[in-house]
Amino acid sequence: MRTASASICRLSGVLLLALVLGAAWPAVPCPASSVTSIRLHGHVPARATAGTRLIGRLAADTGMQLALSLPLRNRPELEELLSRISDPADPLYRHYLTSQEFIEKFAPTQTDYDAVIAYALDLGLTITGTHPNHTLLDVSGSAGQVEAAFNLRLNSFQARHGRIFHAPDNDPMLPDSVASLVTGVIGLDNAALRHTHIRAIPAAEMEQAAPLQIGTGPGGGLAPRDIRAAYNFNGVTADGSGQILGLFELDGYNQADVTGYVNYFGLPAVPLQNVLIDGFSGKAGSGADEVTLDIELQIALAPGTARIIVYEGPNTDAGVVDTYNRIAIDNLARQISTSWGISEGESSTAVLNSENAAFQQMAAQGQSIFAASGDSGAYDDGSTLSVDDPASQPYMVGVGGTQLYVNTGGTYNHETAWNVNNTVNGGAGGGGVSSVWSIPAWQQGVASAASATMRNVPDVSLNADQYTGYAIYYKGFWRIFGGTSCSAPLWAALTARVNQRLQDNGMATLGFANPVLYMIATGPGYGADFHDIADGSTNLFYPAVTGYDNATGWGSFNGANLISDLVSSLPPGTPPPPPTGLTAE
């Protein structure tokens, strides 16, 4: 521990009014006092800076956007609630909270939030955004202000591939009275960018690759009807009607591409609602292919959905946590997918914990979220056994990849673990063992999992092979896309069909899906509801074996059968969730 001068004061009524109205922040004079200070660990990206060229100190006038993260309250009670609402034998099964109820019971208090705001102002930082659940406070300042505020130095580095980034030389220092309220300072470095989990057949190879394709869409790619035929949806009447799907994105898209897709396949024009986070423009950039395929594949399997909310934020640490947090706060989309990630080791503790808080809120509110597990097989970081964030998060359904084979007529034949890493375009389904998160209760006792103590990934899978891939209309042309980026939105779309059936029956939505998926998979219905991949194929390391494995999870869905069992898993006579409270009425 070290001592440093810091001052904290309570917000005045005038300052609180400014907060509500979004007015300019007044100066807050506070008497200085000598207090004990501590450093918050986990902010120095040592792995990212290793082997790079140190350029020098970051220019003092460089603008920085940060987010201060605050911890949830009453964590034991929250963990108990999340366990109970996932247990079919419990009276609270699927009795979810509203956003306001979650805030009242588990969010940081207004008093604590005000204290952090006052501290940030006293440091000379500018408040750029507040959040109703108080778990994040967005601030900005110059690099010089940030260095002085947190007693560290910001340096610039050049990575081997040439990218310039900055990172701190030490963890941020805060007075212990504030450190008890703040768990992290997000945005001190920009060493890692989230990337999409897409594998595409290059346009130059389209004609040559066409004979390998198994679909009836342009270029031999899978059309919506091919997905439905292969995964047993043709007899399912539910099409997602009345449901709101959500997408986490770090880029924009062009509406004309989506319009071209739905018109070609005769699908409904599902309304799209764009929610722009942290000043993101919504303009389509280099990652627009991800956003486009996410939208088109959700529509392909849930064409009746009421709307898709496309949450778009900047590709920064602060942008990522703010975007996930907004999805949780809005609590509108009951089924969400995300296909942007980085290796666990490239993400700071503060970011991981902040994401986890948002995912816990989603679980408490009955939202289902699915994440692509990555396209680098068991070596998510490119060289060592590792897994992808956020797919490895304990309140996330991690979706891996398979390669699909169909019969004449397009019905399901079999699948194998996706692994075409011996080609130029390569790719293999992400999966392995988390180095961060302990094994969740619903995964314990799965003997075939690689670890009995840490979180195993993925949970489920779906076709991700680009050579048996999906026809996507992008930039005015048809392309063939694969990657686990295709698997995650399709699982979210299946959930829209499940939730339609549940709500038509007066029942609560599915919510966090892993507990019930694992319950079904370890029961007598496994063989009917899932396609088990057990042929010894690997994701570059882990073999596909009978039952669960770290290459393909429990396997892919048998649509009609899994939907039926997920709907019937709600015990007869259990009422819909009460409007308020944690106990059943």
Residue pairs with C-beta under 8 A, 6 or more apart in sequence:
1 36
1 37
1 38
1 176
2 37
2 151
2 173
3 34
3 35
3 36
3 37
4 35
4 37
4 151
4 173
4 175
5 32
5 33
5 34
5 35
6 32
6 33
6 35
6 37
6 119
6 122
6 174
6 175
6 178
7 30
7 31
7 32
7 33
7 122
8 30
8 115
8 118
8 119
8 122
8 175
8 177
8 178
9 28
9 29
9 30
9 31
9 118
9 122
10 114
10 115
10 118
11 19
11 28
11 114
11 117
11 118
12 28
14 26
15 25
15 26
15 28
15 117
15 118
16 114
17 23
18 24
18 25
18 26
19 117
19 127
19 130
25 121
25 126
25 127
27 121
28 118
28 121
28 122
30 118
30 122
35 175
35 176
35 177
36 175
36 176
37 151
37 173
37 174
37 175
37 176
37 179
38 173
38 174
38 176
38 179
39 170
39 171
39 172
39 173
39 174
40 171
40 172
40 173
40 174
40 179
40 182
40 183
40 184
40 185
40 350
41 171
41 349
42 171
42 184
42 348
42 349
42 350
43 168
43 171
43 172
43 184
43 185
43 188
43 189
43 348
43 349
43 350
44 167
44 168
44 169
44 170
44 171
45 167
45 189
45 191
45 192
45 346
45 348
47 345
47 346
48 157
48 159
48 165
48 167
48 189
48 191
48 192
48 346
49 157
49 167
49 191
51 160
52 157
52 158
52 159
52 160
53 157
53 158
54 155
54 156
54 157
55 155
55 156
55 157
55 158
55 164
56 155
56 156
57 153
57 154
57 155
57 156
58 143
58 154
58 155
58 156
58 166
59 143
60 142
60 143
60 144
60 147
61 142
61 143
61 144
62 142
62 143
62 154
62 166
63 140
63 141
63 142
63 143
64 140
64 141
64 142
64 143
64 146
64 187
64 188
65 128
65 138
65 139
65 140
65 187
65 278
65 316
65 318
66 125
66 138
66 139
66 140
66 141
66 146
66 185
66 186
66 187
66 188
66 318
67 136
67 137
67 138
67 139
67 185
67 186
67 187
67 317
67 318
67 321
67 322
67 354
68 116
68 120
68 136
68 137
68 139
68 182
68 184
68 185
68 186
69 135
69 136
69 182
69 183
69 184
69 185
69 186
69 321
69 350
69 353
69 354
69 357
70 108
70 112
70 113
70 116
70 134
70 135
70 136
70 137
70 181
70 182
70 183
71 108
71 135
71 183
71 353
71 357
72 78
72 106
72 107
72 108
72 135
72 357
72 360
73 105
73 106
73 107
73 108
73 109
74 105
74 106
77 105
77 106
78 105
78 106
78 360
78 364
81 92
81 97
81 364
81 582
82 360
82 363
82 364
82 395
82 512
83 441
84 90
84 92
84 93
85 92
85 93
85 94
85 95
85 96
85 363
85 364
85 366
85 511
86 93
86 363
86 442
86 511
86 512
86 515
86 516
87 93
87 515
88 516
88 519
88 569
88 570
88 571
89 571
91 583
91 584
92 582
92 583
92 584
93 570
93 571
93 574
94 366
94 507
94 508
94 509
94 510
94 511
94 570
94 574
94 577
95 508
95 577
95 578
95 582
95 584
96 364
96 365
96 366
96 508
96 509
96 511
96 577
97 105
97 364
97 365
97 582
98 331
98 365
98 579
98 580
99 132
99 133
99 328
99 329
99 330
99 331
99 361
99 365
101 580
101 581
102 133
102 361
102 364
102 365
103 132
103 133
103 134
105 582
106 361
106 364
107 133
107 134
107 135
108 133
108 134
108 135
108 181
109 134
110 134
112 134
112 181
113 130
113 134
113 137
115 178
115 181
116 137
116 178
116 181
116 182
117 127
117 130
117 137
119 174
119 175
119 178
120 127
120 137
120 139
121 127
123 141
123 145
123 148
123 149
124 141
124 145
124 148
124 149
125 139
125 140
125 141
125 145
125 146
125 149
126 139
126 140
126 141
127 137
127 138
127 139
128 138
128 139
128 140
129 136
129 137
129 138
129 278
129 322
130 137
130 138
131 137
131 138
131 322
131 325
131 329
132 329
133 325
133 328
133 329
133 361
135 325
135 354
135 357
135 358
136 186
136 321
136 322
136 325
136 354
138 278
138 318
138 322
141 149
143 154
143 166
146 154
146 188
147 153
147 154
149 172
150 168
150 172
150 173
150 174
150 185
150 188
151 170
151 172
151 173
152 168
152 169
152 170
152 171
152 172
152 173
152 188
153 168
153 169
153 170
154 166
154 167
154 168
154 169
154 188
155 166
155 167
155 168
155 169
156 164
156 165
156 166
157 164
157 165
157 166
157 167
157 191
158 164
159 165
165 189
165 190
165 191
166 189
166 190
166 191
167 188
167 189
167 190
167 191
168 188
168 189
172 185
172 188
174 182
183 350
183 353
183 354
184 348
184 349
184 350
184 351
184 353
184 354
185 350
186 317
186 318
186 321
186 348
186 350
186 351
186 354
187 316
187 317
187 318
189 317
189 348
190 316
190 317
191 346
192 342
192 346
192 347
193 315
193 342
194 250
194 315
194 320
194 340
194 341
194 342
195 340
195 341
195 342
196 287
196 289
196 290
196 339
196 340
196 483
196 485
197 339
197 340
197 341
197 372
197 373
197 374
197 375
197 388
197 430
197 483
197 484
197 485
198 289
198 290
198 293
198 339
198 375
198 481
198 482
198 483
198 485
198 486
199 375
199 425
199 426
199 427
199 464
199 466
199 469
199 481
199 482
199 483
200 289
200 425
200 466
200 469
200 479
200 480
200 481
200 482
200 483
201 209
201 219
201 425
201 466
201 467
201 469
201 479
201 480
201 482
202 425
203 477
203 479
206 219
206 479
206 480
209 219
209 220
209 467
209 480
210 219
210 220
211 220
212 220
212 467
212 468
213 219
213 220
213 221
213 222
213 467
213 468
213 469
213 480
214 220
214 222
214 226
214 404
214 405
214 406
214 410
214 468
215 221
215 222
215 223
215 226
215 410
215 468
215 470
215 471
216 223
216 225
216 226
216 410
217 223
217 226
217 265
217 470
217 471
217 478
218 264
218 471
218 478
219 471
219 478
219 479
219 480
220 480
221 469
221 470
221 471
221 472
221 478
221 479
221 480
221 481
222 230
222 463
222 468
222 469
222 470
222 471
223 265
223 300
223 471
224 265
224 267
224 299
224 300
224 301
224 303
225 265
225 410
226 406
226 410
227 233
227 300
227 301
227 470
227 490
228 234
228 301
228 559
229 406
229 409
229 410
229 411
230 404
230 406
230 410
230 411
230 412
230 463
231 412
231 462
231 556
231 557
231 558
231 559
232 412
232 558
232 559
232 560
232 561
233 301
233 497
233 559
233 560
235 560
236 497
236 559
236 560
236 563
238 304
238 497
238 498
238 500
238 501
238 504
238 563
239 302
239 303
239 304
239 305
239 497
239 500
240 301
240 302
240 303
240 304
240 305
240 493
240 496
240 497
240 500
241 304
241 305
241 306
241 500
242 304
242 306
242 500
242 503
243 302
243 304
243 305
243 306
243 334
243 335
243 496
243 499
243 500
244 305
244 306
244 307
244 308
244 309
244 332
244 333
244 334
245 298
245 302
245 305
245 307
245 308
245 309
245 333
245 335
245 336
245 337
245 492
245 493
245 496
246 308
246 309
246 311
246 327
246 332
246 333
246 335
246 336
246 337
246 367
246 492
247 291
247 294
247 295
247 298
247 308
247 309
247 310
247 311
247 336
247 337
247 338
247 489
248 311
248 323
248 324
248 327
248 336
248 337
248 338
248 340
249 287
249 290
249 291
249 294
249 310
249 311
249 312
249 313
249 323
249 340
250 287
250 312
250 313
250 314
250 315
250 319
250 320
250 323
250 340
251 284
251 285
251 286
251 287
251 288
251 290
251 291
251 312
251 315
252 274
252 280
252 281
252 282
252 283
252 284
252 285
252 288
252 291
252 312
253 284
253 288
253 291
253 292
253 295
253 310
254 284
254 288
254 292
254 475
255 272
256 476
257 292
257 296
257 473
257 474
257 475
257 476
258 272
258 292
258 295
258 296
258 299
258 473
259 269
260 473
260 476
261 267
261 296
261 299
261 472
261 473
262 268
262 269
262 270
262 296
262 299
264 473
265 300
267 299
267 300
267 303
268 299
268 303
268 304
270 299
270 303
270 305
270 306
270 307
270 308
271 306
271 307
271 308
272 295
272 307
272 308
272 310
273 307
273 308
273 309
273 310
274 282
274 310
274 312
275 309
275 310
275 311
275 312
275 326
275 330
276 282
276 312
276 313
277 311
277 312
277 313
277 314
277 319
277 322
277 323
277 326
278 313
278 314
278 316
278 318
278 319
278 322
278 323
279 314
280 312
280 313
280 314
280 319
282 312
284 291
287 315
287 340
288 474
288 475
289 472
289 474
289 479
289 481
290 339
290 340
290 485
291 310
291 312
292 472
292 473
292 474
293 470
293 472
293 474
293 481
293 485
293 486
293 489
294 337
294 339
294 485
294 489
295 308
295 310
296 472
296 473
297 470
297 472
297 486
297 489
297 490
297 493
298 305
298 308
298 337
298 489
298 490
298 492
298 493
298 496
299 305
299 308
300 470
300 490
300 493
301 490
301 493
301 494
301 497
302 493
302 494
302 496
302 497
304 500
305 493
305 496
309 330
309 332
309 333
311 323
311 326
311 327
312 323
313 319
313 320
313 322
313 323
313 326
315 340
317 348
317 351
320 340
320 351
320 355
321 351
321 354
321 355
321 358
324 338
324 354
324 355
324 358
324 359
324 390
325 354
325 357
325 358
327 333
327 336
327 358
327 362
327 367
327 369
328 358
328 359
328 361
328 362
328 365
328 367
329 361
331 365
331 367
333 367
334 366
334 367
334 368
334 495
334 496
334 499
334 509
334 510
335 367
335 368
335 369
335 370
335 492
335 493
335 495
335 496
335 499
335 510
336 362
336 367
336 368
336 369
336 370
336 492
337 369
337 370
337 371
337 372
337 488
337 489
337 491
337 492
338 369
338 370
338 371
338 372
338 390
338 488
339 371
339 372
339 483
339 484
339 485
339 488
339 489
341 371
341 372
341 374
341 388
341 389
341 390
341 391
342 388
342 389
343 380
343 381
343 382
343 386
343 387
343 388
343 389
344 352
344 380
344 386
344 387
344 388
344 389
344 392
344 434
344 435
344 436
345 381
345 386
345 435
346 381
347 389
352 389
352 393
352 436
355 389
355 390
355 393
356 393
356 394
356 395
359 369
359 390
359 393
359 394
359 395
359 396
360 395
362 369
362 395
362 512
363 395
363 511
363 512
366 508
366 509
366 510
366 511
366 577
367 511
367 512
368 397
368 492
368 495
368 499
368 509
368 510
368 511
368 512
368 513
369 395
369 396
369 397
369 492
369 512
370 396
370 397
370 398
370 399
370 488
370 489
370 491
370 492
370 495
370 513
371 388
371 390
371 391
371 393
371 396
371 397
371 398
371 399
371 488
372 388
372 391
372 399
372 430
372 483
372 484
372 485
372 487
372 488
373 387
373 388
373 391
373 398
373 399
373 400
373 401
373 429
373 430
373 431
373 457
373 458
373 484
374 380
374 387
374 388
374 391
374 429
374 430
374 484
375 401
375 427
375 428
375 429
375 430
375 464
375 483
375 484
375 485
376 382
376 427
376 428
376 430
376 540
377 419
377 421
377 428
377 429
377 430
377 431
377 538
377 539
377 540
377 541
378 385
378 386
378 428
378 430
378 431
378 432
378 538
378 539
378 540
378 541
378 542
378 550
378 551
379 385
379 386
379 540
379 541
380 386
380 387
380 388
380 430
380 432
385 432
385 433
385 541
386 432
386 435
387 398
387 430
387 431
387 432
387 433
387 434
387 435
387 457
388 398
388 430
388 457
389 436
390 396
391 398
391 399
391 430
391 457
391 458
392 398
392 434
392 436
392 437
392 455
392 457
393 437
394 437
394 438
394 440
394 455
395 512
397 459
397 460
397 491
397 512
397 513
397 514
397 517
398 430
398 431
398 457
398 458
398 459
398 460
398 553
399 458
399 459
399 460
399 461
399 462
399 484
399 487
399 488
399 491
399 553
400 418
400 429
400 430
400 431
400 457
400 458
400 460
400 461
400 464
400 484
400 487
400 539
400 551
400 552
400 553
401 417
401 418
401 427
401 428
401 429
401 430
401 461
401 462
401 463
401 464
401 465
401 482
401 483
401 484
401 487
401 539
401 552
402 415
402 416
402 417
402 418
402 429
402 461
402 462
402 463
402 464
402 465
402 533
402 552
402 555
402 556
403 415
403 416
403 417
403 418
403 419
403 420
403 463
403 464
403 465
403 467
403 468
404 412
404 415
404 463
404 465
404 468
404 556
405 413
405 414
405 415
405 416
405 468
406 412
406 413
407 413
412 531
412 558
414 531
414 535
415 461
415 463
415 531
415 533
415 552
415 555
415 556
416 533
416 535
416 537
416 544
417 428
417 429
417 533
417 535
417 537
417 538
417 539
417 543
417 544
417 551
417 552
418 427
418 428
418 429
418 461
418 463
418 464
418 465
418 482
418 539
419 427
419 428
419 429
419 537
419 538
419 539
419 540
420 426
420 427
420 428
420 465
420 466
420 467
421 427
421 428
421 540
425 466
427 464
427 465
427 466
427 482
427 483
428 539
428 540
429 458
429 461
429 464
429 484
429 539
429 551
429 552
430 457
430 458
430 484
430 539
431 456
431 457
431 458
431 539
431 542
431 549
431 550
431 551
431 552
431 553
432 450
432 456
432 457
432 541
432 542
432 550
433 450
433 451
433 454
433 455
433 456
433 457
433 550
434 454
434 455
434 456
434 457
435 454
436 455
437 454
437 455
438 453
438 454
438 455
439 449
439 451
439 452
439 453
439 454
439 455
439 456
440 455
440 514
442 514
442 515
442 518
442 519
443 449
443 455
443 456
443 514
443 518
444 452
445 522
446 456
446 518
446 522
446 547
446 548
448 545
448 546
448 547
448 548
448 549
449 456
449 548
449 549
449 550
450 456
450 542
450 550
456 548
456 550
457 550
457 553
458 550
458 552
458 553
459 514
459 517
459 518
459 553
459 554
460 491
460 517
460 530
460 553
460 554
460 555
460 556
460 557
461 487
461 533
461 552
461 553
461 554
461 555
461 556
462 486
462 487
462 490
462 491
462 556
462 557
463 469
463 482
463 486
463 487
463 556
464 482
464 483
464 484
464 485
464 486
464 487
465 482
466 480
466 481
466 482
466 483
467 482
468 482
469 480
469 481
469 482
469 486
470 480
470 481
470 482
470 486
471 478
471 479
471 480
472 478
472 479
472 480
472 481
473 479
491 557
494 557
494 559
494 562
494 563
495 510
495 513
497 559
497 563
498 510
498 563
498 566
498 567
499 509
499 510
501 563
501 567
502 508
502 509
502 510
502 567
502 570
503 509
505 567
506 576
507 567
507 570
507 574
507 576
508 570
508 576
508 577
510 516
510 566
516 566
516 569
517 554
518 554
519 569
520 526
520 529
520 530
520 562
520 565
520 566
520 569
521 529
521 530
521 547
521 548
521 554
525 561
525 565
526 532
526 547
526 554
528 558
528 561
528 565
529 557
529 558
529 561
529 562
529 565
530 554
530 555
530 556
530 557
530 558
530 562
531 555
531 556
531 557
531 558
532 546
532 547
532 554
532 555
533 544
533 549
533 551
533 552
533 555
533 556
534 544
534 545
534 546
534 547
534 549
535 544
536 543
536 544
536 545
537 543
537 544
537 551
538 544
538 551
539 550
539 551
539 552
542 549
542 550
542 551
543 549
543 551
544 551
544 552
547 554
548 554
575 584
575 585
578 584
578 585
